[in-house]
């Protein structure tokens, strides 16, 4: 049975020296470290070299992958190949635990649905979040009222919206107004 450690930088300039030392202290007989935070080549090779019953040690799950779908793919591969995962900061994540694998798969499905919903919203020209207080007509009215010399508090009162909505409308693209310092 082999016990191998794996690490990679989490961001550009991240030093993995402390991680490599920690993996040795955790019992890794061999440690594989990526050079770049974007690379996963050594992870693939390290996992390919492991046999059923071997153990892969990481100091944190982010070292395997920072994206949930990628992490779940790695965990499922380890589980299918009979390789145990040891992670001191997430001891509940075991590659031989069906419940954890099912939970992570459900989280990936959830993340996919959320991103798909956001993409559909963007595809149809919609925007996510709270609707704007003033539509295009309201913005045009706010611009005209400002040109007529009305202050932001007075424009807000006339249009029945908050002052911040008026400022946002006047500063939006397409509004040819713009707030003045004395209106604030």
Backbone as numpy.savetxt, mean C-alpha at the origin, in Angstrom:
# Nx Ny Nz CAx CAy CAz Cx Cy Cz
17.75 -31.70 7.41 16.90 -30.52 7.41 17.80 -29.28 7.41
17.56 -28.39 6.45 18.33 -27.16 6.34 17.51 -25.99 6.88
18.18 -25.06 7.50 17.55 -23.83 7.98 18.24 -22.68 7.28
17.49 -22.01 6.40 18.07 -20.93 5.60 17.38 -19.62 5.93
18.17 -18.54 5.97 17.64 -17.21 6.20 17.55 -16.46 4.88
16.59 -15.54 4.82 16.44 -14.71 3.62 16.13 -13.29 4.06
16.75 -12.34 3.36 16.45 -10.93 3.60 16.64 -10.14 2.32
16.07 -8.97 2.31 16.24 -8.04 1.20 16.02 -6.64 1.72
16.61 -5.63 1.08 16.35 -4.25 1.48 14.88 -3.91 1.24
14.30 -3.13 2.14 12.90 -2.73 1.98 12.75 -1.47 1.13
13.85 -0.71 1.01 13.83 0.52 0.23 15.24 0.80 -0.23
15.38 1.69 -1.18 16.69 2.04 -1.71 17.57 2.58 -0.58
18.76 2.02 -0.45 19.69 2.46 0.60 19.53 1.70 1.91
18.56 0.81 2.01 18.36 0.02 3.23 19.51 -0.97 3.37
20.11 -1.03 4.54 21.23 -1.92 4.80 20.72 -3.19 5.46
21.07 -4.34 4.92 20.58 -5.61 5.46 21.57 -6.28 6.39
22.68 -5.61 6.73 23.72 -6.24 7.57 23.17 -6.69 8.91
22.38 -5.86 9.57 21.80 -6.22 10.87 20.84 -7.40 10.72
20.12 -7.42 9.63 19.19 -8.51 9.36 19.94 -9.83 9.15
21.03 -9.77 8.40 21.84 -10.97 8.15 22.37 -11.51 9.49
22.83 -10.62 10.35 23.34 -11.04 11.66 22.22 -11.66 12.50
21.05 -11.04 12.50 19.91 -11.55 13.26 19.48 -12.92 12.77
19.51 -13.13 11.47 19.13 -14.44 10.91 20.11 -15.52 11.37
21.39 -15.18 11.44 22.37 -16.13 11.95 22.10 -16.48 13.41
21.73 -15.48 14.20 21.40 -15.72 15.61 20.13 -16.54 15.77
19.23 -16.45 14.80 17.99 -17.22 14.84 18.18 -18.67 14.39
19.40 -19.00 13.96 19.70 -20.39 13.61 19.85 -20.69 12.14
19.90 -19.68 11.30 20.07 -19.93 9.87 21.49 -20.38 9.59
21.63 -21.53 8.94 22.96 -22.04 8.60 23.51 -21.32 7.38
22.63 -20.80 6.55 23.02 -20.05 5.36 22.03 -18.90 5.21
22.53 -17.71 4.84 21.67 -16.54 4.66 21.81 -16.03 3.23
20.67 -15.82 2.59 20.64 -15.27 1.25 20.10 -13.85 1.36
20.81 -12.89 0.78 20.39 -11.49 0.84 20.35 -10.89 -0.56
19.25 -10.22 -0.84 19.14 -9.49 -2.11 19.99 -8.23 -2.02
20.39 -7.72 -3.16 21.17 -6.49 -3.21 20.25 -5.28 -3.36
19.18 -5.45 -4.13 18.27 -4.35 -4.42 16.90 -4.60 -3.78
16.23 -3.52 -3.38 14.89 -3.65 -2.80 13.86 -4.09 -3.83
14.18 -3.96 -5.11 13.23 -4.36 -6.16 13.43 -5.80 -6.62
14.53 -6.39 -6.27 14.85 -7.72 -6.76 14.26 -8.81 -5.87
13.88 -9.92 -6.48 13.43 -11.11 -5.76 14.12 -12.35 -6.32
15.18 -12.15 -7.11 15.86 -13.26 -7.78 16.44 -14.24 -6.77
17.14 -13.71 -5.76 17.76 -14.59 -4.77 16.71 -15.31 -3.92
15.55 -14.67 -3.69 14.48 -15.34 -2.95 14.01 -16.56 -3.71
13.80 -16.40 -5.00 13.36 -17.52 -5.84 14.37 -18.65 -5.81
15.66 -18.31 -5.93 16.70 -19.34 -5.90 16.80 -19.99 -4.52
16.68 -19.19 -3.46 16.78 -19.74 -2.10 15.65 -20.71 -1.83
14.44 -20.35 -2.25 13.30 -21.25 -2.04 13.44 -22.50 -2.90
13.95 -22.36 -4.12 14.12 -23.50 -5.01 15.11 -24.52 -4.44
16.10 -24.02 -3.69 17.11 -24.91 -3.11 16.61 -25.66 -1.88
15.50 -25.25 -1.31 14.98 -25.89 -0.09 14.19 -27.15 -0.43
14.20 -28.08 0.49 13.48 -29.36 0.33 12.38 -29.46 1.37
11.43 -30.37 1.16 10.39 -30.56 2.17 11.01 -30.82 3.54
10.48 -30.16 4.56 10.99 -30.29 5.92 12.00 -29.21 6.30
12.55 -28.50 5.29 13.49 -27.41 5.57 12.74 -26.20 6.13
13.51 -25.26 6.67 12.93 -24.07 7.30 13.51 -22.82 6.64
12.63 -21.88 6.31 13.05 -20.57 5.82 12.78 -19.56 6.93
13.83 -18.81 7.32 13.70 -17.82 8.39 13.77 -16.42 7.79
12.83 -15.57 8.19 12.87 -14.14 7.84 12.65 -13.36 9.13
13.23 -12.17 9.21 13.05 -11.36 10.41 11.69 -10.68 10.43
11.11 -10.44 9.26 9.75 -9.88 9.16 9.16 -10.30 7.83
7.84 -10.36 7.75 7.19 -10.79 6.52 7.46 -9.85 5.36
7.72 -8.55 5.66 8.00 -7.59 4.59 9.25 -7.97 3.81
10.15 -8.72 4.45 11.37 -9.13 3.75 11.06 -10.12 2.64
9.97 -10.87 2.77 9.56 -11.78 1.69 8.93 -11.01 0.55
7.98 -10.12 0.87 7.32 -9.30 -0.14 6.55 -8.21 0.57
6.54 -7.01 0.01 5.82 -5.90 0.62 4.40 -5.78 0.11
4.06 -6.56 -0.90 2.69 -6.57 -1.43 1.99 -7.83 -0.95
0.77 -7.68 -0.49 0.03 -8.82 0.05 -0.12 -9.97 -0.95
-0.50 -9.72 -2.21 -0.62 -10.85 -3.13 0.71 -11.61 -3.31
1.81 -10.89 -3.38 3.11 -11.53 -3.52 3.46 -12.35 -2.29
3.15 -11.81 -1.11 3.42 -12.54 0.14 2.61 -13.83 0.19
1.35 -13.74 -0.16 0.50 -14.94 -0.13 1.01 -15.98 -1.12
1.44 -15.55 -2.31 1.99 -16.50 -3.29 3.20 -17.23 -2.72
4.08 -16.50 -2.04 5.27 -17.13 -1.45 4.86 -18.11 -0.36
3.94 -17.68 0.52 3.50 -18.57 1.61 2.84 -19.83 1.07
2.03 -19.68 0.03 1.38 -20.86 -0.56 2.41 -21.79 -1.20
3.41 -21.21 -1.86 4.46 -22.04 -2.46 5.22 -22.80 -1.38
5.57 -22.12 -0.30 6.28 -22.79 0.79 5.43 -23.92 1.36
4.15 -23.66 1.56 3.25 -24.66 2.11 3.13 -25.87 1.18
2.94 -25.60 -0.12 2.80 -26.69 -1.09 4.05 -27.55 -1.16
5.20 -26.94 -0.96 6.46 -27.69 -1.05 6.88 -28.29 0.28
6.11 -28.05 1.35 6.42 -28.64 2.65 7.56 -27.93 3.36
7.76 -26.67 3.08 8.82 -25.88 3.70 8.19 -25.03 4.80
8.78 -25.08 6.00 8.26 -24.29 7.12 8.83 -22.88 7.08
8.03 -21.92 7.52 8.47 -20.53 7.63 8.60 -20.19 9.10
9.68 -19.51 9.43 9.88 -19.04 10.80 10.07 -17.53 10.74
9.20 -16.81 11.45 9.26 -15.35 11.47 8.99 -14.89 12.90
10.02 -14.38 13.59 9.85 -14.04 15.01 8.82 -12.93 15.28
8.61 -12.01 14.35 7.64 -10.94 14.60 6.21 -11.35 14.23
6.05 -12.47 13.54 4.72 -12.99 13.19 4.69 -14.50 13.40
4.82 -14.93 14.67 4.90 -16.37 14.92 3.63 -17.14 14.55
2.50 -16.45 14.45 1.26 -17.12 14.09 1.21 -17.53 12.63
2.06 -16.93 11.80 2.06 -17.26 10.38 2.90 -18.51 10.18
2.22 -19.60 10.05 2.88 -20.87 9.80 2.45 -21.35 8.42
3.37 -21.86 7.65 3.00 -22.32 6.32 2.22 -23.62 6.35
2.18 -24.29 7.51 1.40 -25.52 7.58 0.04 -25.29 8.27
-0.33 -24.05 8.49 -1.61 -23.74 9.13 -2.64 -23.38 8.06
-3.65 -24.23 7.91 -4.69 -24.00 6.90 -5.46 -22.71 7.14
-5.73 -22.39 8.40 -6.53 -21.20 8.71 -5.81 -19.92 8.28
-4.52 -19.85 8.53 -3.75 -18.66 8.17 -3.70 -18.52 6.65
-3.47 -19.61 5.96 -3.42 -19.57 4.50 -4.77 -19.11 3.94
-5.85 -19.63 4.49 -7.19 -19.24 4.03 -7.44 -17.76 4.31
-7.00 -17.28 5.49 -7.20 -15.88 5.83 -6.42 -14.98 4.88
-5.17 -15.33 4.61 -4.36 -14.51 3.71 -4.94 -14.51 2.30
-5.43 -15.65 1.84 -6.06 -15.70 0.52 -7.30 -14.81 0.47
-8.07 -14.80 1.56 -9.25 -13.93 1.62 -8.85 -12.46 1.58
-7.75 -12.11 2.25 -7.27 -10.73 2.22 -6.82 -10.32 0.82
-6.19 -11.22 0.11 -5.79 -10.92 -1.27 -7.02 -10.68 -2.13
-8.04 -11.53 -1.97 -9.28 -11.34 -2.73 -9.92 -10.00 -2.40
-9.92 -9.65 -1.11 -10.47 -8.36 -0.69 -9.71 -7.21 -1.34
-8.38 -7.27 -1.29 -7.55 -6.21 -1.87 -7.81 -6.09 -3.37
-7.96 -7.22 -4.03 -8.23 -7.22 -5.48 -9.58 -6.55 -5.77
-10.59 -6.88 -4.96 -11.92 -6.28 -5.17 -11.88 -4.78 -4.95
-11.16 -4.32 -3.94 -11.07 -2.88 -3.65 -10.39 -2.17 -4.82
-9.28 -2.71 -5.30 -8.57 -2.08 -6.41 -9.40 -2.13 -7.69
-10.12 -3.22 -7.91 -10.96 -3.32 -9.09 -12.08 -2.29 -9.06
-12.66 -2.09 -7.88 -13.72 -1.10 -7.72 -13.19 0.30 -8.00
-12.01 0.60 -7.52 -11.40 1.92 -7.76 -11.12 2.11 -9.24
-10.66 1.07 -9.91 -10.36 1.16 -11.34 -11.64 1.38 -12.14
-12.72 0.67 -11.77 -14.00 0.86 -12.46 -14.50 2.28 -12.28
-14.36 2.82 -11.07 -14.79 4.19 -10.80 -14.03 5.15 -11.69
-12.73 4.99 -11.81 -11.90 5.86 -12.64 -12.24 5.69 -14.12
-12.52 4.44 -14.54 -12.85 4.19 -15.94 -14.10 4.94 -16.38
-15.04 5.09 -15.46 -16.29 5.76 -15.81 -16.25 7.25 -15.50
-15.08 7.79 -15.30 -14.93 9.23 -15.09 -15.33 9.68 -13.70
-15.65 8.74 -12.85 -16.05 9.10 -11.49 -14.84 9.40 -10.64
-15.11 9.94 -9.50 -14.04 10.16 -8.56 -14.46 9.55 -7.23
-13.47 9.06 -6.51 -13.76 8.46 -5.23 -13.78 9.55 -4.16
-14.39 9.24 -3.06 -14.41 10.17 -1.95 -15.71 10.95 -1.86
-15.67 11.93 -1.01 -16.85 12.75 -0.76 -17.15 13.63 -1.98
-18.43 13.76 -2.34 -18.76 14.61 -3.48 -18.48 16.08 -3.19
-18.18 16.84 -4.20 -17.91 18.26 -4.05 -19.19 19.00 -3.69
-19.06 20.05 -2.89 -20.21 20.84 -2.47 -20.76 21.68 -3.62
-19.89 22.08 -4.53 -20.32 22.91 -5.66 -20.03 22.20 -6.97
-21.05 22.08 -7.81 -20.85 21.53 -9.14 -20.32 22.63 -10.06
-20.24 22.37 -11.35 -19.68 23.34 -12.31 -20.46 24.65 -12.31
-21.78 24.56 -12.18 -22.60 25.77 -12.13 -22.31 26.58 -10.87
-22.18 25.89 -9.75 -21.86 26.56 -8.49 -20.49 27.23 -8.52
-19.52 26.56 -9.15 -18.18 27.14 -9.29 -18.26 28.42 -10.13
-19.01 28.36 -11.23 -19.16 29.53 -12.10 -19.82 30.68 -11.34
-20.80 30.36 -10.53 -21.47 31.40 -9.73 -20.50 32.00 -8.72
-19.69 31.16 -8.08 -18.72 31.66 -7.10 -17.71 32.58 -7.77
-17.26 32.23 -8.97 -16.31 33.06 -9.71 -16.94 34.42 -10.03
-18.19 34.40 -10.50 -18.88 35.65 -10.84 -19.08 36.52 -9.61
-19.45 35.90 -8.49 -19.65 36.67 -7.26 -18.33 37.28 -6.77
-17.24 36.53 -6.94 -15.94 37.07 -6.53 -15.54 38.24 -7.43
-15.80 38.10 -8.71 -15.50 39.19 -9.66 -16.32 40.44 -9.34
-17.50 40.22 -8.80 -18.36 41.34 -8.43 -17.94 41.97 -7.11
-16.87 41.43 -6.51 -16.32 42.04 -5.30 -16.80 41.43 -3.99
-17.52 40.33 -4.05 -18.00 39.69 -2.82 -16.84 38.94 -2.14
-16.86 38.91 -0.82 -15.85 38.18 -0.06 -16.23 36.70 0.01
-15.27 35.90 0.36 -15.53 34.45 0.47 -16.62 34.15 1.49
-16.60 34.76 2.68 -17.70 34.48 3.61 -19.07 34.84 3.02
-19.16 35.93 2.29 -20.45 36.33 1.70 -20.85 35.38 0.57
-19.87 34.95 -0.25 -20.16 33.99 -1.33 -20.68 32.68 -0.73
-20.03 32.24 0.33 -20.45 30.99 0.99 -21.87 31.12 1.51
-22.20 32.28 2.09 -23.54 32.50 2.61 -24.57 32.49 1.47
-24.27 33.14 0.38 -25.19 33.20 -0.76 -25.43 31.81 -1.37
-24.33 31.04 -1.50 -24.45 29.71 -2.13 -24.87 28.62 -1.15
-24.87 28.92 0.13 -25.29 27.94 1.13 -24.29 26.82 1.36
-23.02 27.14 1.24 -21.96 26.15 1.48 -20.93 26.75 2.44
-19.99 25.95 2.86 -18.95 26.43 3.75 -17.90 27.25 3.00
-17.16 28.05 3.77 -16.12 28.88 3.16 -15.03 28.04 2.51
-14.71 26.88 3.11 -13.68 26.03 2.52 -14.12 25.49 1.16
-15.43 25.23 1.00 -15.95 24.77 -0.29 -15.79 25.86 -1.34
-16.00 27.11 -0.94 -15.84 28.22 -1.88 -14.37 28.36 -2.26
-13.47 28.28 -1.27 -12.03 28.38 -1.58 -11.60 27.26 -2.52
-12.05 26.04 -2.23 -11.70 24.91 -3.09 -12.21 25.13 -4.51
-13.45 25.61 -4.62 -14.03 25.85 -5.95 -13.28 26.93 -6.70
-12.92 28.00 -6.01 -12.23 29.11 -6.68 -10.80 28.76 -7.06
-10.22 27.81 -6.37 -8.84 27.38 -6.68 -8.79 26.17 -7.60
-9.95 25.64 -7.98 -9.98 24.44 -8.81 -9.63 24.78 -10.25
-9.11 23.79 -11.00 -8.85 24.03 -12.42 -10.16 24.36 -13.12
-10.12 25.30 -13.98 -11.32 25.69 -14.69 -12.02 26.88 -14.06
-11.71 27.15 -12.78 -12.25 28.35 -12.14 -11.27 29.47 -12.44
-11.74 30.50 -13.03 -10.83 31.57 -13.42 -10.77 32.65 -12.36
-11.21 32.31 -11.17 -11.18 33.28 -10.08 -9.87 33.23 -9.35
-9.88 32.62 -8.23 -8.68 32.56 -7.39 -8.95 33.40 -6.17
-8.53 32.91 -5.02 -8.82 33.62 -3.78 -7.83 34.76 -3.59
-8.31 35.79 -2.95 -7.45 36.93 -2.62 -7.09 36.83 -1.16
-5.95 37.37 -0.80 -5.47 37.30 0.58 -6.47 37.93 1.55
-7.12 39.03 1.19 -8.03 39.71 2.11 -9.36 38.95 2.27
-9.60 37.93 1.42 -10.82 37.13 1.54 -10.68 36.02 2.56
-9.49 35.74 2.95 -9.26 34.61 3.85 -9.55 35.06 5.23
